[in-house]
Structures are given as structure tokens and as C-alpha cells.
Amino acid sequence: MKKFLIIAGLATLFAATSALAQAPEKKSVTLGVGGKSLLYYLPLTIAERKGFFKEQGLDVEVTDFSGGAKSLQALVGGSIDVVTGAYEHTIRMQAKGQDIRAVIELGRFPGIGVGVKKDRKWEGPADFKGMKIGVTAPGSSTNMLMNFVMAKAGLSPSDASYIGIGTAQSALAAIQKGEIDAISHLEPIISFLERAGEIRVVIDTRTEEGTRALFGGSNPAAVLYMKKSFIDQNPNTVQALTNAFYKTLQWLKTASAEDIAATVPEEYLLGDKPLYILAATKSKPSYSLTGVLDPAGMKSTNDMLVKFDDDLKGSNVDLATTFDGRFVARAPSLVK
């Protein structure tokens, strides 16, 4: 009997300690994103709208920047705590001595479409030479993908002009007014322009087939990343964030495009709900199924970067330092 009471007491103590350990150290978190309304970042909006952050005891304040490069700058500068952004930023920053790590994968394919104006001659990537190409923001993932496309064609990034056109209405206006010749962008912008007959999509990483055709393998996209110092100081907060996003990925597995359209803010629909449903349908395959980064995909991203980025040539980034998988490994047992 005494032994039973000791065991029961230890179990109670362990449960209480575990519950205490899971309480976030930092309940108010500032999160940066570059173009929140884009379907690339849909998991963030779903986590917010479905209350998954609050379920984890978090109050997440989202700051929306014009592009992923801007949110990265804010993280490095210390004005925000964490970022939902492109995985490639972790590699670039590790190469520069900045210990920034992803903790969960949100997108397994880039989800980027490259379109050329219907009246422009285009027979292959070499024809991008001399073009004005619209991207979300210089240095963002839409820009990086175009650099890779051009490098494969024997061109350098300087062979085209990259113009930051932001998101949503500003992107639509730029191509409709003839300010750009081509666009590397995300949903729902690509579907809108394609349906309107403004562009023809010539490179498509919204699907596994299109991603493998370009990169020769998988290529992870959006992740949740932050400084290692934040992880070390706030492991329970990081676990809570990861849990919220993991639950979002599980929701997305079974949600229909109509469910998604009914969940996001009205302004995301651009006044055209059928268009948004079309774009969400095309984007659904791009979201991560497990939240775990594939080592082959991590290597594929690194290979892409060193191919055209002079700052990374000769660098030897240990890719294991770009992803801390401890939190997503625990998430399935912690999320209801």
C-alpha cells in the first residue's frame, strides 16, 4: 500500500510538473510575415482565425510586411520574436553567422507560379533576360526562385530587373498597367491573372510535379523560424507555437477549399469568392502533411542557393542547424 501511495504521489508530481513546464514563458509573442493574405501563409491565418494560438495560452500579435525579406530583417533587428517565412532564409542566415532555425514546416512545395505576359515572347527561361519581373519584395522567396530559374538557363540575377510589387492589389495593378513583363508570385494573385488572361504560367511550384521539374526534388517552403536564443530562453512558448501550427496542418488535411474560404477574412477573397476557392484548391497540395522538414528537401534548397548566390558560394552550412525538430516531434502527443 505504501509503495502504491509513493508511486501515485510521484505520478501526481510528474503530471503537475509537466503541466507547469508546458506553460509558455512568453505569452505575448510578436510574429512577422510578408504578405499574410497570400495562400503561402494560409496556416498562419487559420491558426489565428480558429483560435489555435489562444488554445495554447498565447496572444500572438502579427505584423504584416511587404515581403519575406522585410520580416527577416525585423527578426534580426529584434523588433519581432518569430517569423513565418521561407525556409531558405535559415540557410542564408546560418551562412552569415546568424543562428536562426525553423521549428515546423508549413509548406512542402514553394507554391510559387511564374507567369509571363501574354504579349511577351517566351520560349524558355533564357527569354527572361532583360525582362522586368515582379516579385513580392527583392530578396524574398519569389525573387530567390527566379534567380534559380535564371541560373539554370546560364543567366545571372543581374540579367533581369526585379521589382517589388508587394501583394494583392498592387501586384495586380503592376502587370495590368504594363509595369512588368513577368511575375513570380503566389496565390491567389497567379490564379487571378491567369483566369483574366493577363499571363500564362510557365513555371509552377504549386504542385509536387512542378516542384520536382524545377528542382529535381522536393523543396520546402514556408516554415516558422526564430533565433536560437529565443528557442533556448522560451522552449515552452516555442512548443505552444508549434502545437498551434501542427493542429492547423491537421485541419488543412481534411478541410475543403470552401471551408478555407469560409474561414479567412472577407478581404482575402478580393471580392471574388469563386476565384479564391480556385486558388485554394490549387494551393492545398503545397501544405506540409507532417510539419517535419525532409532532409532531401533541405539539401535541395541549399543546392539552389549556392548555385546563384555569391555570398553562399564556398559556404558549408550544417543543415542540421537550420531545423530544430524536437518541438514538432512532441506536437502529436500534445495536440487534441
Helices and strands as residue ranges (DSSP letters): H 2-22, E 28-34, G 39-41, H 42-49, H 52-55, E 59-65, H 68-77, E 82-86, H 88-95, E 100-105, E 113-117, G 125-128, E 132-135, H 141-152, G 157-159, E 161-164, H 168-176, E 182-185, H 189-195, E 199-204, H 208-215, E 222-227, H 228-233, H 235-254, H 257-263, G 266-269, H 273-283, G 284-286, H 295-308, G 319-322, H 326-334
